[in-house]
Amino acid sequence: MPPACPNCSCAATHPTHALLAALCEDDLDAALALGLLDAAPCPSCAPACGARLIAARDARRFALAARQRHHARAERLARIKAERDAARPTAVAPTARQATPALPTAAADALARALAKAKARHA
């Protein structure tokens, strides 16, 4: 048998009163176990009492929806990253044939001529 309402003077027996008692004690887990997400206010309670229950129920629904959106976004970003990584070409290690010269051709030719001139001078 559910207790009387802890917030107002309602003495009717209604399952919502147990929810309100759990909310008064800040025991959200117990309130969720008692059906907070689907709760409807007691028709005999004061309007402020019912408003408190509705506010707690709607706040929890909003928090759960936000958490689901966060998880969906994280999954979507992970999927997009995986698709980009799969589409990105892999780097190929350069081989002897693919190696680029250290100097441009013109610079290498000028250096070779300068070395030949220097050797001719010292010979």
C-alpha positions as CSV (number, residue, x, y, z in Angstrom):
1,M,0.0,0.0,0.0
2,P,1.6,3.3,-1.1
3,P,2.1,5.9,1.7
4,A,0.3,9.2,1.9
5,C,1.8,12.1,-0.1
6,P,4.9,13.5,1.5
7,N,4.4,16.9,-0.1
8,C,0.8,17.8,0.5
9,S,-2.1,16.8,2.7
10,C,-3.4,14.2,0.3
11,A,-4.3,11.0,2.2
12,A,-5.4,9.0,-0.9
13,T,-3.5,5.8,-1.7
14,H,-1.8,6.4,-5.1
15,P,1.4,4.9,-6.4
16,T,2.7,8.3,-7.2
17,H,3.2,9.1,-3.5
18,A,6.0,6.5,-3.3
19,L,7.7,8.3,-6.3
20,L,7.3,11.6,-4.6
21,A,8.8,10.2,-1.4
22,A,11.8,8.9,-3.4
23,L,12.2,12.3,-5.0
24,C,12.1,14.1,-1.6
25,E,15.0,11.9,-0.5
26,D,16.9,12.6,-3.8
27,D,16.8,8.9,-4.6
28,L,16.5,9.1,-8.4
29,D,17.3,5.4,-8.8
30,A,14.4,4.4,-6.6
31,A,12.1,6.9,-8.4
32,L,13.1,5.4,-11.8
33,A,12.5,1.9,-10.5
34,L,9.0,3.0,-9.3
35,G,8.2,4.2,-12.8
36,L,9.1,7.9,-12.8
37,L,9.3,8.1,-16.6
38,D,5.7,7.0,-17.1
39,A,4.2,8.6,-13.9
40,A,1.0,10.6,-13.8
41,P,0.2,12.9,-10.9
42,C,-2.2,11.9,-8.2
43,P,-5.6,13.5,-8.9
44,S,-6.2,14.1,-5.2
45,C,-2.9,15.9,-4.6
46,A,-2.4,19.7,-4.7
47,P,-1.5,21.2,-8.1
48,A,2.0,22.1,-6.9
49,C,2.6,18.5,-5.9
50,G,1.6,17.2,-9.3
51,A,3.7,20.0,-11.0
52,R,6.8,18.8,-9.0
53,L,6.3,15.3,-10.2
54,I,5.8,16.3,-13.8
55,A,8.8,18.6,-13.7
56,A,11.0,15.8,-12.3
57,R,9.6,13.3,-14.9
58,D,10.2,15.8,-17.8
59,A,13.7,16.7,-16.7
60,R,14.7,13.0,-16.6
61,R,13.2,12.4,-20.0
62,F,15.1,15.4,-21.4
63,A,18.4,14.1,-19.8
64,L,17.9,10.7,-21.2
65,A,17.1,12.1,-24.7
66,A,20.2,14.3,-24.5
67,R,22.3,11.3,-23.6
68,Q,20.9,9.3,-26.5
69,R,21.7,12.2,-28.9
70,H,25.2,12.4,-27.5
71,H,25.8,8.7,-28.1
72,A,24.3,8.9,-31.6
73,R,26.6,11.8,-32.4
74,A,29.7,10.0,-31.1
75,E,28.8,6.9,-33.2
76,R,28.2,9.1,-36.3
77,L,31.5,10.9,-35.9
78,A,33.4,7.6,-35.4
79,R,31.7,6.2,-38.5
80,I,32.7,9.3,-40.5
81,K,36.3,9.1,-39.3
82,A,36.5,5.4,-40.2
83,E,35.1,6.2,-43.7
84,R,37.6,9.0,-44.2
85,D,40.5,6.8,-43.0
86,A,39.4,4.0,-45.4
87,A,39.2,6.4,-48.3
88,R,42.6,8.0,-47.6
89,P,45.3,6.5,-49.7
90,T,48.0,4.7,-47.7
91,A,51.5,6.1,-47.9
92,V,53.9,4.1,-50.0
93,A,57.5,3.8,-48.9
94,P,59.8,5.2,-51.6
95,T,61.9,2.6,-53.4
96,A,65.2,3.0,-55.2
97,R,63.4,3.6,-58.5
98,Q,61.0,6.1,-57.0
99,A,63.6,8.1,-55.1
100,T,63.8,11.7,-56.1
101,P,67.2,13.3,-56.7
102,A,68.5,15.4,-53.8
103,L,69.2,18.3,-56.2
104,P,67.4,19.6,-59.2
105,T,69.1,18.6,-62.5
106,A,70.4,22.1,-63.3
107,A,71.9,22.5,-59.8
108,A,73.5,19.1,-60.0
109,D,75.1,20.0,-63.3
110,A,76.4,23.3,-62.0
111,L,77.9,21.6,-59.0
112,A,79.6,19.0,-61.2
113,R,81.1,21.8,-63.3
114,A,82.3,23.6,-60.2
115,L,83.9,20.4,-58.8
116,A,85.6,19.7,-62.2
117,K,87.0,23.3,-62.3
118,A,88.3,23.0,-58.7
119,K,90.0,19.7,-59.4
120,A,91.6,21.1,-62.6
121,R,93.0,24.1,-60.6
122,H,94.5,21.9,-57.9
123,A,95.9,19.3,-60.3
